[in-house]
Amino acid sequence: AQTVTQSQPEMSVQEAETVTLSCTYDTSESNYYLFWYKQPPSRQMILVIRQEAYKQQNATENRFSVNFQKAAKSFSLKISDSQLGDTAMYFCAFMRSNTGTASKLTFGTGTRLQVTL
Amino acid sequence: GAGVSQSPRYKVAKRGQDVALRCDPISGHVSLFWYQQALGQGPEFLTYFQNEAQLDKSGLPSDRFFAERPEGSVSTLKIQRTQQEDSAVYLCASSLGDTGVVREQYFGPGTRLTVT
């Protein structure tokens, strides 16, 4: 079974600053995917960024980037130039790579990020 | 449709009542997932459909939980004889589900169930 751990229940960052959210995971799988999801107070979960485990290059999406350390089983999210709209719960999630069927997501417990003026 | 929709958005049930939660996935999405999110926690997997076939129900916490997707589109999660520990937000997600291709899961807004 896979486990995902987010050790920071809450984080705060000032607008325009940079913040890094931590995530570690445990798995015996060799092929898998990692995700960061954002859940604003309205509760609709939105995909922020994804990383394929077989890719060494870290994924980047505009102000969002990850630091993927496969050997350490670490997958942190960096948010640059933080904006008020980034205030939300952030969940790290793991998905094993299946052939033939889709796969479920295994989530961490989340980090509540507050962006302040 | 424009996105995944769920109804009702809020449901209050007295302990022992049966409830039915509905999910309308994005049109054409083959895969459909149900997750349970307790207060202050991350979502936890309940069950998964590929079209009308329920391929994984390993996350259903008890036999009081039942899910169906009879025509491979709309899905219903039913909870019988609700108990207080069933209070949570129930999230539905859908994806294209192409075999061998990892597709993003699109989430609905959830149904907040409160059992009193």
Boltz contact constraints between the chains, C-beta under 6 A:
constraints:
  - contact:
      token1: [A, 33]
      token2: [B, 102]
      max_distance: 6.0
  - contact:
      token1: [A, 43]
      token2: [B, 109]
      max_distance: 6.0
  - contact:
      token1: [A, 43]
      token2: [B, 110]
      max_distance: 6.0
  - contact:
      token1: [A, 44]
      token2: [B, 109]
      max_distance: 6.0
  - contact:
      token1: [A, 45]
      token2: [B, 107]
      max_distance: 6.0
  - contact:
      token1: [A, 47]
      token2: [B, 104]
      max_distance: 6.0
  - contact:
      token1: [A, 91]
      token2: [B, 42]
      max_distance: 6.0
  - contact:
      token1: [A, 99]
      token2: [B, 100]
      max_distance: 6.0
  - contact:
      token1: [A, 100]
      token2: [B, 99]
      max_distance: 6.0
  - contact:
      token1: [A, 101]
      token2: [B, 50]
      max_distance: 6.0
  - contact:
      token1: [A, 101]
      token2: [B, 55]
      max_distance: 6.0
  - contact:
      token1: [A, 102]
      token2: [B, 31]
      max_distance: 6.0
  - contact:
      token1: [A, 102]
      token2: [B, 95]
      max_distance: 6.0
  - contact:
      token1: [A, 102]
      token2: [B, 97]
      max_distance: 6.0
  - contact:
      token1: [A, 104]
      token2: [B, 45]
      max_distance: 6.0
  - contact:
      token1: [A, 104]
      token2: [B, 48]
      max_distance: 6.0
  - contact:
      token1: [A, 107]
      token2: [B, 42]
      max_distance: 6.0
  - contact:
      token1: [A, 107]
      token2: [B, 43]
      max_distance: 6.0
  - contact:
      token1: [A, 108]
      token2: [B, 42]
      max_distance: 6.0
  - contact:
      token1: [A, 109]
      token2: [B, 41]
      max_distance: 6.0
  - contact:
      token1: [A, 109]
      token2: [B, 42]
      max_distance: 6.0
  - contact:
      token1: [A, 110]
      token2: [B, 42]
      max_distance: 6.0
